[in-house]
Amino acid sequence: MPFLSLTTDKIQVVTGSSGTIKVHVSWTGNDSGDKDADYLISTAATTDIVSGLQLGAQRNVKYLSVRNDHASTSNVTTVQHTDGTNIIPLWKGTLLAQECVILREDGVWK
């Protein structure tokens, strides 16, 4: 699972076109305990979904779901990690209409 420990670390979702992308992410951290967040992305954009670490904080992503909720349009989507300088793709693909990709707690993408 993605582990964030630098103040510049982020997990981001990059969408290639407009549409309706729904994101749910859950994490645990020494700065905030267990947390989760939901995002609705409707344009081609790079969206920070886990970020904002304070000095000394650590977060471990436990679950991540990215769903193309559009009725008919596909969307090229990337889930990536950045430390503020380097960008590492974690998953990249085309989500068909109504298709979802999930990162489970064991680190497997489904």
C-alpha positions as CSV (number, residue, x, y, z in Angstrom):
1,M,0.0,0.0,0.0
2,P,1.2,3.5,-0.6
3,F,3.0,4.9,2.4
4,L,3.5,8.7,2.8
5,S,6.0,10.2,5.2
6,L,7.3,13.4,3.6
7,T,5.4,16.7,3.9
8,T,5.5,16.8,0.0
9,D,4.1,13.3,-0.5
10,K,0.8,13.0,-2.3
11,I,-1.4,10.4,-3.9
12,Q,-3.1,11.9,-6.9
13,V,-5.7,10.9,-9.5
14,V,-5.2,12.3,-13.0
15,T,-8.2,12.2,-15.3
16,G,-7.8,12.6,-19.1
17,S,-11.2,14.0,-19.9
18,S,-14.4,15.5,-18.5
19,G,-16.9,13.0,-17.0
20,T,-17.9,11.8,-13.6
21,I,-15.1,10.1,-11.7
22,K,-15.9,9.1,-8.1
23,V,-13.0,8.4,-5.7
24,H,-13.1,7.0,-2.2
25,V,-9.9,6.6,-0.2
26,S,-9.2,5.4,3.3
27,W,-6.0,5.6,5.2
28,T,-4.5,5.3,8.7
29,G,-1.9,7.7,10.1
30,N,0.0,8.7,13.2
31,D,-1.3,12.2,12.8
32,S,-5.0,11.6,12.5
33,G,-5.8,7.9,13.1
34,D,-8.1,6.3,10.5
35,K,-9.6,8.7,8.0
36,D,-11.4,8.5,4.7
37,A,-12.4,10.9,2.0
38,D,-14.6,11.1,-1.1
39,Y,-14.0,13.1,-4.3
40,L,-16.1,13.8,-7.3
41,I,-14.0,14.8,-10.3
42,S,-15.8,16.2,-13.4
43,T,-13.0,17.7,-15.5
44,A,-9.7,16.7,-16.9
45,A,-7.5,17.4,-13.9
46,T,-4.9,16.3,-11.4
47,T,-6.6,15.9,-8.0
48,D,-4.7,15.4,-4.7
49,I,-6.6,12.7,-2.7
50,V,-4.1,12.1,0.1
51,S,-1.8,15.0,1.1
52,G,-1.2,17.7,3.7
53,L,1.2,15.8,5.9
54,Q,2.7,17.7,8.8
55,L,6.4,17.2,9.7
56,G,6.8,13.8,11.3
57,A,3.4,12.5,10.1
58,Q,3.0,9.2,8.3
59,R,0.0,7.8,6.4
60,N,-0.7,4.4,4.9
61,V,-3.4,4.1,2.3
62,K,-5.6,1.1,3.1
63,Y,-8.2,1.3,0.3
64,L,-8.7,3.3,-2.9
65,S,-11.6,3.1,-5.3
66,V,-11.7,5.1,-8.6
67,R,-15.0,4.7,-10.5
68,N,-16.0,6.1,-13.9
69,D,-19.6,6.9,-13.2
70,H,-20.4,8.4,-16.6
71,A,-23.1,6.6,-18.5
72,S,-21.3,6.2,-21.8
73,T,-17.8,7.9,-21.9
74,S,-14.5,6.3,-21.2
75,N,-11.8,8.1,-19.3
76,V,-8.0,7.6,-19.3
77,T,-7.1,7.7,-15.6
78,T,-3.8,7.5,-13.6
79,V,-3.3,7.0,-9.9
80,Q,0.2,8.3,-9.0
81,H,2.4,9.1,-6.1
82,T,4.6,12.2,-6.0
83,D,7.1,13.4,-3.5
84,G,7.0,16.9,-4.9
85,T,9.7,16.2,-7.5
86,N,9.3,12.6,-8.8
87,I,6.0,11.2,-10.1
88,I,5.5,7.4,-10.0
89,P,2.4,6.0,-11.6
90,L,0.8,3.4,-9.4
91,W,-2.0,2.4,-11.9
92,K,-2.9,3.7,-15.3
93,G,-5.6,2.6,-17.7
94,T,-8.8,3.5,-19.5
95,L,-11.9,3.2,-17.3
96,L,-14.9,2.3,-19.4
97,A,-18.2,3.8,-18.5
98,Q,-19.4,2.4,-15.2
99,E,-16.0,0.7,-14.6
100,C,-14.0,0.8,-11.4
101,V,-10.5,0.0,-10.2
102,I,-9.8,-0.8,-6.6
103,L,-6.6,-0.9,-4.6
104,R,-7.1,-3.3,-1.7
105,E,-5.4,-3.3,1.6
106,D,-3.1,-6.1,0.5
107,G,-1.8,-3.9,-2.3
108,V,-3.6,-5.7,-5.1
109,W,-5.3,-3.7,-7.9
110,K,-8.7,-5.2,-9.0
